[in-house]
Amino acid sequence: MKDRPIIKLIIAQVQFTCLLIEYIYLRIRYVELHIRLYLLKAAGALLIEAVKLEGFIKSLSKEDRVIFAACISISIFTLARFMFIRI
């Protein structure tokens, strides 16, 4: 049955299609892993900046800390409102 040329052609086409699908899957996975890598790098950089910012905040006076906290909370509240409006 495998000796027929039409059967050989169909089997070759199925194998080629499977390889093509696997290649596309691997390329998508490759891009996903690159995105994760850069997100991890960004998260690490943000963590370092947060530690620096914490040191800066500790060096402020009590009044300056209150003003800083108010500015941050207002900006987060405004951002949240814009996000809820868009959703």
Number of C-alpha atoms within 10 A of each C-alpha: 7 9 7 8 10 11 12 13 12 11 13 12 12 12 12 12 12 12 12 12 12 12 12 12 11 12 12 12 12 12 11 11 12 12 12 12 12 11 12 12 12 12 12 12 11 12 12 12 12 12 11 11 12 11 11 11 15 10 11 12 9 11 9 12 15 12 11 13 13 12 12 12 12 11 12 12 12 12 12 12 12 11 10 9 8 7 6
